Amino acid sequence: VQLQASGGGLVQAGGSLRVSCAASGRTSTSYSMGWFRQAPGKEREFVTVISYRDRRTYYADSVKGRFTISRDNAKSTVYLQMNSLKPEDTAVYYCAATPFYQLKTRASEYNYWGQGTLVTVSS
């Protein structure tokens, strides 16, 4: 499975941005899809995850109520809508795929990773 993230950019605090992750290759397998982020000098952290069929979701407390994950399985694409952005949301955002049915939050449980897209929130 190959993952391609896109849609990052520069946005002012309080603004919105949507990033996407397109999957190709062995996409017939029912992967749960997650988003992680890594800010400069910090470790990669979990943001959110969505399951394949029933679209169950789980969010990190830091983004709950502001970010929304969704997916279009027909297009093999996952989206992350980010609203009310804060400067502390500045990071490289990575999408990742895991074959687990359960919603996973640890990076080690994800098999495939995209290249990341940079989101910069100015104050």
TORPA-4810 file (N, C-alpha, C, O; in nm, 3 decimals):
<nodes>
NODE_1_0.085_-0.120_0.000_0.000_0.000_0.000_0.089_0.124_0.000_0.181_0.136_0.080_V
NODE_2_0.059_0.215_-0.090_0.131_0.343_-0.094_0.033_0.453_-0.053_-0.082_0.455_-0.096_Q
NODE_3_0.082_0.543_0.030_-0.001_0.652_0.080_0.060_0.784_0.040_0.181_0.804_0.051_L
NODE_4_-0.023_0.874_-0.008_0.022_1.005_-0.053_-0.060_1.112_0.016_-0.179_1.128_-0.012_Q
NODE_5_0.003_1.186_0.106_-0.065_1.293_0.177_-0.049_1.424_0.101_0.053_1.448_0.037_A
NODE_6_-0.151_1.507_0.109_-0.147_1.636_0.041_-0.240_1.734_0.112_-0.321_1.695_0.197_S
NODE_7_-0.227_1.862_0.076_-0.318_1.963_0.127_-0.264_2.050_0.237_-0.333_2.141_0.283_G
NODE_8_-0.143_2.025_0.281_-0.085_2.109_0.385_-0.058_2.250_0.335_-0.065_2.277_0.215_G
NODE_9_-0.028_2.339_0.429_0.000_2.476_0.390_0.007_2.566_0.511_0.015_2.521_0.625_G
NODE_10_0.005_2.695_0.482_0.013_2.797_0.587_-0.127_2.855_0.611_-0.197_2.891_0.517_L
NODE_11_-0.166_2.862_0.737_-0.297_2.915_0.772_-0.284_2.996_0.901_-0.199_2.967_0.985_V
NODE_12_-0.368_3.095_0.917_-0.366_3.175_1.039_-0.438_3.103_1.151_-0.526_3.020_1.127_Q
NODE_13_-0.401_3.135_1.272_-0.468_3.078_1.388_-0.618_3.106_1.379_-0.661_3.216_1.345_A
NODE_14_-0.695_3.006_1.412_-0.840_3.016_1.402_-0.896_2.972_1.268_-1.017_2.957_1.252_G
NODE_15_-0.808_2.952_1.174_-0.850_2.912_1.040_-0.870_2.763_1.027_-0.859_2.687_1.124_G
NODE_16_-0.898_2.722_0.903_-0.926_2.582_0.874_-0.841_2.533_0.759_-0.794_2.611_0.676_S
NODE_17_-0.822_2.403_0.756_-0.746_2.340_0.649_-0.789_2.195_0.640_-0.822_2.133_0.741_L
NODE_18_-0.790_2.141_0.519_-0.820_2.000_0.502_-0.703_1.932_0.432_-0.660_1.976_0.325_R
NODE_19_-0.654_1.827_0.492_-0.549_1.747_0.431_-0.609_1.614_0.388_-0.705_1.565_0.448_V
NODE_20_-0.551_1.556_0.284_-0.601_1.432_0.228_-0.491_1.328_0.222_-0.372_1.360_0.224_S
NODE_21_-0.533_1.203_0.214_-0.438_1.093_0.201_-0.497_0.993_0.103_-0.600_0.930_0.131_C
NODE_22_-0.433_0.978_-0.010_-0.479_0.886_-0.113_-0.399_0.757_-0.106_-0.276_0.760_-0.102_A
NODE_23_-0.468_0.645_-0.105_-0.404_0.515_-0.099_-0.405_0.450_-0.236_-0.500_0.465_-0.313_A
NODE_24_-0.300_0.377_-0.266_-0.292_0.302_-0.390_-0.222_0.170_-0.362_-0.163_0.150_-0.256_S
NODE_25_-0.230_0.081_-0.457_-0.170_-0.050_-0.437_-0.274_-0.147_-0.385_-0.383_-0.159_-0.442_G
NODE_26_-0.242_-0.215_-0.279_-0.328_-0.320_-0.226_-0.439_-0.259_-0.139_-0.446_-0.285_-0.019_R
NODE_27_-0.523_-0.179_-0.199_-0.625_-0.109_-0.122_-0.749_-0.191_-0.097_-0.841_-0.145_-0.029_T
NODE_28_-0.756_-0.315_-0.152_-0.875_-0.396_-0.130_-0.880_-0.446_0.014_-0.988_-0.484_0.062_S
NODE_29_-0.768_-0.448_0.083_-0.767_-0.488_0.224_-0.827_-0.379_0.309_-0.805_-0.260_0.285_T
NODE_30_-0.903_-0.419_0.410_-0.977_-0.323_0.492_-0.888_-0.265_0.601_-0.887_-0.315_0.714_S
NODE_31_-0.816_-0.163_0.569_-0.728_-0.097_0.664_-0.801_0.013_0.740_-0.883_0.086_0.684_Y
NODE_32_-0.769_0.024_0.867_-0.804_0.144_0.941_-0.697_0.248_0.909_-0.580_0.213_0.888_S
NODE_33_-0.736_0.374_0.905_-0.645_0.480_0.865_-0.630_0.580_0.978_-0.728_0.621_1.040_M
NODE_34_-0.507_0.618_1.003_-0.480_0.713_1.109_-0.402_0.832_1.060_-0.338_0.829_0.955_G
NODE_35_-0.408_0.938_1.138_-0.324_1.056_1.117_-0.237_1.074_1.242_-0.283_1.065_1.355_W
NODE_36_-0.112_1.100_1.217_-0.016_1.136_1.321_0.046_1.269_1.282_0.034_1.314_1.168_F
NODE_37_0.112_1.330_1.377_0.183_1.455_1.346_0.312_1.461_1.425_0.326_1.401_1.531_R
NODE_38_0.407_1.536_1.369_0.535_1.553_1.436_0.578_1.698_1.423_0.604_1.748_1.313_Q
NODE_39_0.586_1.765_1.536_0.632_1.903_1.540_0.784_1.904_1.552_0.843_1.806_1.597_A
NODE_40_0.848_2.014_1.513_0.994_2.023_1.521_1.044_1.996_1.663_0.997_2.057_1.759_P
NODE_41_1.139_1.905_1.675_1.199_1.874_1.804_1.114_1.787_1.894_1.150_1.763_2.010_G
NODE_42_1.002_1.739_1.844_0.912_1.657_1.926_0.893_1.520_1.863_0.924_1.499_1.746_K
NODE_43_0.841_1.428_1.943_0.813_1.295_1.892_0.683_1.295_1.812_0.598_1.382_1.828_E
NODE_44_0.671_1.196_1.727_0.549_1.180_1.650_0.435_1.145_1.746_0.452_1.062_1.835_R
NODE_45_0.320_1.208_1.727_0.208_1.183_1.816_0.082_1.148_1.737_0.063_1.192_1.623_E
NODE_46_-0.001_1.069_1.800_-0.128_1.028_1.742_-0.224_1.146_1.737_-0.230_1.228_1.829_F
NODE_47_-0.301_1.153_1.627_-0.402_1.257_1.612_-0.542_1.196_1.610_-0.628_1.231_1.692_V
NODE_48_-0.564_1.103_1.516_-0.697_1.045_1.501_-0.689_0.919_1.417_-0.589_0.896_1.349_T
NODE_49_-0.795_0.838_1.422_-0.802_0.715_1.344_-0.947_0.687_1.308_-1.039_0.724_1.381_V
NODE_50_-0.966_0.621_1.192_-1.100_0.583_1.147_-1.095_0.440_1.097_-1.001_0.402_1.028_I
NODE_51_-1.196_0.362_1.131_-1.202_0.224_1.086_-1.252_0.217_0.943_-1.297_0.317_0.886_S
NODE_52_-1.243_0.096_0.885_-1.270_0.084_0.742_-1.420_0.087_0.709_-1.465_0.175_0.635_Y
NODE_53_-1.497_-0.007_0.763_-1.636_-0.021_0.718_-1.733_0.064_0.800_-1.813_0.139_0.744_R
NODE_54_-1.725_0.052_0.933_-1.824_0.121_1.016_-1.781_0.262_1.053_-1.854_0.335_1.121_D
NODE_55_-1.661_0.302_1.009_-1.615_0.439_1.026_-1.617_0.485_1.172_-1.648_0.600_1.202_R
NODE_56_-1.583_0.395_1.261_-1.562_0.437_1.399_-1.440_0.526_1.403_-1.344_0.508_1.327_R
NODE_57_-1.445_0.624_1.494_-1.334_0.719_1.503_-1.288_0.734_1.647_-1.360_0.704_1.743_T
NODE_58_-1.166_0.783_1.658_-1.110_0.813_1.790_-1.014_0.929_1.772_-0.939_0.935_1.674_Y
NODE_59_-1.016_1.022_1.867_-0.934_1.143_1.856_-0.848_1.163_1.980_-0.885_1.125_2.091_Y
NODE_60_-0.733_1.222_1.957_-0.652_1.269_2.070_-0.726_1.383_2.138_-0.798_1.460_2.072_A
NODE_61_-0.709_1.395_2.267_-0.778_1.501_2.341_-0.743_1.640_2.287_-0.825_1.731_2.290_D
NODE_62_-0.621_1.655_2.239_-0.575_1.786_2.194_-0.647_1.836_2.070_-0.644_1.956_2.042_S
NODE_63_-0.713_1.748_1.995_-0.780_1.789_1.872_-0.929_1.762_1.875_-1.001_1.801_1.783_V
NODE_64_-0.976_1.697_1.978_-1.117_1.659_1.987_-1.205_1.784_1.981_-1.181_1.882_2.052_K
NODE_65_-1.306_1.778_1.895_-1.396_1.891_1.880_-1.351_1.992_1.776_-1.428_2.079_1.736_G
NODE_66_-1.227_1.980_1.731_-1.174_2.073_1.629_-1.143_2.002_1.498_-1.161_2.059_1.390_R
NODE_67_-1.096_1.878_1.506_-1.058_1.801_1.388_-1.163_1.694_1.361_-1.226_1.642_1.454_F
NODE_68_-1.182_1.663_1.233_-1.273_1.557_1.192_-1.208_1.471_1.086_-1.162_1.521_0.983_T
NODE_69_-1.205_1.342_1.111_-1.152_1.247_1.013_-1.268_1.183_0.938_-1.373_1.155_0.997_I
NODE_70_-1.249_1.160_0.810_-1.351_1.094_0.729_-1.280_1.015_0.620_-1.160_1.032_0.598_S
NODE_71_-1.355_0.930_0.553_-1.295_0.852_0.445_-1.396_0.823_0.337_-1.516_0.812_0.363_R
NODE_72_-1.345_0.811_0.216_-1.424_0.772_0.100_-1.358_0.645_0.046_-1.259_0.653_-0.027_D
NODE_73_-1.413_0.531_0.081_-1.350_0.405_0.042_-1.351_0.384_-0.109_-1.261_0.320_-0.163_N
NODE_74_-1.451_0.438_-0.177_-1.456_0.425_-0.323_-1.339_0.496_-0.388_-1.291_0.455_-0.494_A
NODE_75_-1.293_0.602_-0.325_-1.179_0.678_-0.377_-1.049_0.642_-0.306_-0.944_0.697_-0.339_K
NODE_76_-1.056_0.552_-0.210_-0.938_0.513_-0.132_-0.868_0.635_-0.073_-0.746_0.647_-0.077_S
NODE_77_-0.947_0.724_-0.020_-0.894_0.850_0.031_-0.949_0.878_0.171_-1.066_0.853_0.201_T
NODE_78_-0.861_0.929_0.255_-0.897_0.969_0.390_-0.872_1.119_0.402_-0.776_1.172_0.346_V
NODE_79_-0.960_1.184_0.476_-0.950_1.329_0.491_-0.937_1.366_0.639_-0.986_1.296_0.728_Y
NODE_80_-0.869_1.476_0.662_-0.862_1.532_0.796_-0.899_1.679_0.785_-0.821_1.761_0.735_L
NODE_81_-1.017_1.712_0.834_-1.063_1.850_0.837_-1.021_1.911_0.969_-1.056_1.862_1.076_Q
NODE_82_-0.945_2.019_0.961_-0.891_2.083_1.081_-0.949_2.223_1.092_-0.926_2.308_1.006_M
NODE_83_-1.023_2.246_1.198_-1.083_2.376_1.224_-1.026_2.437_1.351_-0.963_2.369_1.432_N
NODE_84_-1.047_2.565_1.367_-0.999_2.636_1.486_-0.852_2.605_1.514_-0.814_2.573_1.626_S
NODE_85_-0.773_2.614_1.411_-0.632_2.577_1.423_-0.557_2.669_1.517_-0.585_2.789_1.526_L
NODE_86_-0.461_2.611_1.586_-0.377_2.682_1.681_-0.231_2.671_1.639_-0.195_2.578_1.567_K
NODE_87_-0.149_2.764_1.681_-0.006_2.754_1.647_0.055_2.621_1.690_0.145_2.569_1.624_P
NODE_88_0.007_2.566_1.800_0.062_2.438_1.847_0.022_2.319_1.760_0.069_2.207_1.781_E
NODE_89_-0.066_2.342_1.662_-0.100_2.237_1.565_0.003_2.230_1.452_-0.003_2.141_1.367_D
NODE_90_0.097_2.323_1.450_0.200_2.323_1.347_0.283_2.196_1.356_0.340_2.164_1.461_T
NODE_91_0.290_2.124_1.244_0.360_1.996_1.241_0.356_1.940_1.100_0.285_1.990_1.012_A
NODE_92_0.434_1.837_1.080_0.419_1.754_0.960_0.315_1.648_0.994_0.327_1.576_1.093_V
NODE_93_0.214_1.640_0.910_0.105_1.545_0.932_0.125_1.424_0.843_0.143_1.435_0.722_Y
NODE_94_0.121_1.307_0.906_0.140_1.181_0.836_0.013_1.097_0.841_-0.052_1.088_0.945_Y
NODE_95_-0.022_1.036_0.728_-0.128_0.937_0.731_-0.064_0.799_0.736_0.048_0.779_0.689_C
NODE_96_-0.137_0.705_0.792_-0.085_0.571_0.809_-0.198_0.470_0.804_-0.313_0.503_0.831_A
NODE_97_-0.164_0.347_0.770_-0.264_0.240_0.756_-0.228_0.123_0.847_-0.112_0.085_0.859_A
NODE_98_-0.331_0.068_0.909_-0.313_-0.049_0.995_-0.420_-0.152_0.965_-0.535_-0.115_0.940_T
NODE_99_-0.385_-0.280_0.966_-0.484_-0.383_0.935_-0.573_-0.419_1.054_-0.665_-0.500_1.039_P
NODE_100_-0.548_-0.363_1.169_-0.626_-0.396_1.287_-0.768_-0.341_1.279_-0.788_-0.229_1.232_F
NODE_101_-0.865_-0.419_1.323_-1.002_-0.371_1.331_-1.016_-0.272_1.446_-1.089_-0.173_1.437_Y
NODE_102_-0.943_-0.300_1.556_-0.949_-0.208_1.670_-0.881_-0.077_1.632_-0.790_-0.074_1.549_Q
NODE_103_-0.925_0.030_1.693_-0.867_0.162_1.666_-0.736_0.174_1.744_-0.734_0.170_1.867_L
NODE_104_-0.627_0.190_1.670_-0.494_0.191_1.728_-0.439_0.333_1.735_-0.464_0.416_1.648_K
NODE_105_-0.363_0.358_1.841_-0.307_0.493_1.861_-0.155_0.494_1.863_-0.096_0.602_1.869_T
NODE_106_-0.091_0.381_1.859_0.054_0.376_1.862_0.110_0.362_1.720_0.061_0.283_1.640_R
NODE_107_0.210_0.439_1.691_0.269_0.439_1.558_0.323_0.302_1.520_0.321_0.265_1.403_A
NODE_108_0.370_0.226_1.618_0.428_0.094_1.591_0.325_-0.005_1.539_0.361_-0.110_1.486_S
NODE_109_0.197_0.028_1.555_0.091_-0.063_1.511_0.044_-0.034_1.369_-0.051_-0.096_1.321_E
NODE_110_0.107_0.058_1.304_0.073_0.093_1.167_0.180_0.042_1.071_0.300_0.058_1.093_Y
NODE_111_0.133_-0.021_0.963_0.226_-0.086_0.871_0.277_0.006_0.761_0.391_-0.006_0.716_N
NODE_112_0.192_0.097_0.717_0.224_0.179_0.601_0.211_0.326_0.636_0.122_0.366_0.712_Y
NODE_113_0.301_0.405_0.579_0.306_0.549_0.609_0.318_0.631_0.482_0.386_0.592_0.387_W
NODE_114_0.252_0.746_0.482_0.271_0.843_0.376_0.392_0.929_0.405_0.457_0.914_0.509_G
NODE_115_0.423_1.018_0.313_0.545_1.097_0.325_0.528_1.220_0.413_0.628_1.283_0.449_Q
NODE_116_0.407_1.256_0.448_0.383_1.371_0.534_0.355_1.497_0.456_0.405_1.516_0.345_G
NODE_117_0.276_1.583_0.515_0.246_1.713_0.459_0.254_1.817_0.570_0.201_1.796_0.679_T
NODE_118_0.319_1.929_0.543_0.346_2.028_0.646_0.229_2.123_0.662_0.178_2.181_0.566_L
NODE_119_0.186_2.138_0.786_0.083_2.234_0.823_0.147_2.336_0.917_0.201_2.301_1.022_V
NODE_120_0.138_2.462_0.879_0.195_2.569_0.960_0.084_2.665_0.998_0.014_2.718_0.912_T
NODE_121_0.068_2.687_1.127_-0.034_2.777_1.177_0.035_2.900_1.237_0.110_2.888_1.334_V
NODE_122_0.009_3.014_1.180_0.072_3.137_1.228_-0.016_3.205_1.331_-0.139_3.198_1.324_S
NODE_123_0.047_3.270_1.426_-0.028_3.337_1.533_-0.063_3.481_1.496_-0.126_3.551_1.574_S
</nodes>
